[in-house]
């Protein structure tokens, strides 16, 4: 199947597979360790959820990297149907425990090798874009384009650089976006972490034919829009 890949496959495939394995191993502790407690950015997280509610993700919604279901449940409040996609079996299992019902379809697949199976009204992803390797950025957005039907919309949230929690960079001149992640059992894993500035991201997307507004919200940012009619 054709997915959002390009000539960088051989170079970064091992990192992608390690990132998938990391999140699968982290699934059982993700909700407890994802944000320091007490949450220093709770008000900003609430703003993101409020913006998604105002966006009203109705119709047929594709959620990329759905994780344990924190956002899936909110999407299901509006959508006729949510396709919750994730590459981790354990993440999907936890998601099913939180969000069950006929309107939510759980799909186990790697977004870098999965081909859209419908024309979606909305494509949503939370804290996923920062894990897309820089060499796959353009191809990923082409995948988003293929996933959307006519007039389809995009909504995403992620984090920029901030001081609330620390990412441990790996010394790799060939891939400066790599970080080291540690689980509670002490194991270490490589992951991709790209910290986009909202204005930089918005300009990059405009060059790819998107009309998307990206706004900062504390340590986070959120973006919404769609494909330009002339693209």
N, C-alpha and C positions, 0 to 999 in steps of 0.2 A: 504494500500500500504506500501511496505517496504522502509524505508528511512534510512539516516545515524543516527540511534539512538542506544542506548544501555541501560544498567541498570541504568543509571543516569536520565532516563526520568522523574520519579516522583520528583526528587530533583531539577532539573533545568527547568522544563517545564514552571513554572510560570514566571521565569526570561525571558525565550525566548518569551513568549507571551507578556510580558511587553515591551521587546525590539521591537517587531513587532509593538505594539501600539504606541510606541515612534516615530518610523520612519514614521508611517502613519500620525501621528499628525504633524511631522516636515516637511512633503513633501512640503508644500506651502512656507516654508522659507528656505529650505535646500540650494538652490543655492546661496542665499544671505548671509547665516550665516555659511556655511561650512568652509570657509577660511577667516581669518582676512584680512581686506583691509587697506592699500595696502598689497598685498600678499607677505609675507616675504620669501616664499619658491617657488616662481614662476619658477625660473630656474630649480629647481629639479623636479617640476611637469612636465615641458616641456621635461626633459630628459626621464621621464617615458613614456610619449606619443611617443617620438621618438623611444624608444626601442620597444614599441608595434608595431609601423609601420614597423620597421626593422624585427620584428618577422613575419609579414604578416599573420594575422589570417584568412586563407582562408578555404573554404569548409563550412561545417555545424558547426556553433559555438554555444555553450551554454554559456550564460552569467548569472552567479549566482549573485543575489542581484543587479539587474541592476540599481536601483535607478531612478533618474530623466533623465538619458540618456546621461550624459557627455561622458561616454565611449562607450555606444551603438552606437552612431553616428560614432565614429572612427572605431569600429568593422565592421560596415556596409559598410565602404569604401572598405573592402577587401573580406568579407564573401559572399558566395553564399546565405546563410540564417543564420539569427541570431535568436535564441530562447532566449528572454529576460525574465528572471524569477525573480519575486519579490513577497514578502509576503504582501506588502502594496498596496491596491487599488489606493491610491492617488499617490504614487510614479509611478505606472504603467500609470496612467492617464497623469501625467506630461511627462513621457517618450514618450507616444504616440504623445503628442503635438510636441515634438522635432524630433522624429524619426518615420516617417510613411512610409508605402510602403509594397509591397508584400514580400519583402525579410526579414522583421522583424516580428516575431511572439511574441506577448506578452502573458505571462502565469502567472496567479495569483496562487501562491502556496508557501507553507512553505518548504524550502529546506530540513528540518528535517523530513518531511513526504511525500515528492514527490519522485517518482521513475522515473529514466531516461526513456524517451519514444523513444530514438533513440541512435545510436552509433555515437557520435560526433567526428569531426576531431579536435576540439579545445574546451577546457573548460577554461573560463576566469572569474576572479573575482577581483574587485578592492575595497580595504578597507572593505573587508568582513571577511577575515581570523581572524582578531583580535577580531571579534565578535562571533567566534565559542567557546563555553565553552570548557575548557581544557579536561573535561571528554568525550567530543564528537569529539575530534580532530582526533583520529584514524578512527572512524566510518565515519567522514566526508570525509577523504581521500579515504576510501573504496568506498564511493559514487562517488567521482570523477573518480575512476578507473572504476566503472560500467558505467559511462557516456561516456567513451572514446572508440572509435573503435580501431582497430589494427593500431599501429603507431600514435595514437592520442597524441596531445601535450597540455601542460598546460602553461598558463601565468597568473601571478597574481601580484598585487601591494598592498602595505599597508604601515603603518607607525610604526616606533619604538618609543622608548622614546625620547622626545625632549623638548625643552624649548619654542617653539613658541606658543603653547596653552596648557591649563591646563585641566587635567582630575581629577575630584574630587572623590577620592577613598571612598568606603563605608567600615566601620568597620565590616567585616564579616569573622570570622576565618574559617568558612566552605567554603567560596568562595572568596578568595582574588582578583579574577579577576573582581569583580563587581565595577562599577563606577556609580556616580549620574550625570544624564544629565538634563539640564534645558532648557526649551523652552522660547521664547520671551514673552509668556503669563504668565510666572512665574511657570508653572507646572513643577514637577520633575518626573523623570523616572529612573528606574534602567536599566543598560545595561552591557553587557560583554565587557571588553577591555583587551586583552592580547597583551603585547608588546614583540614580538619576536625579538631576536637578529639574524641577518642573518646567522651567522655561527651555532648558536644553531638550528635554523629552518632547515637549510640544513642537518645537522646531523640527526635530528629527522626524516625527510622525507626519508633519505637513509635507516634508520632502517625499514621503512615501505615498502621498495622496489621501491623507486622512485630515478631517476637520475635527480635531479633538482638543478640547480645552483641559489643561492640566493645572490644578490648583494645589498649593501647599496648605497643609493643615498640621501645624506643630511639626513633629518629626515625620509626619506622613505626607502623602499627596494622593489626590484622586483625579481621575480623568474620565471624561464622558464625551461622546460624539459619534461620528460615523464616517463613512467613506465619502469623499467629495464627489459630486456629480460629474465633474470633469476629469476625474482620475481614471 
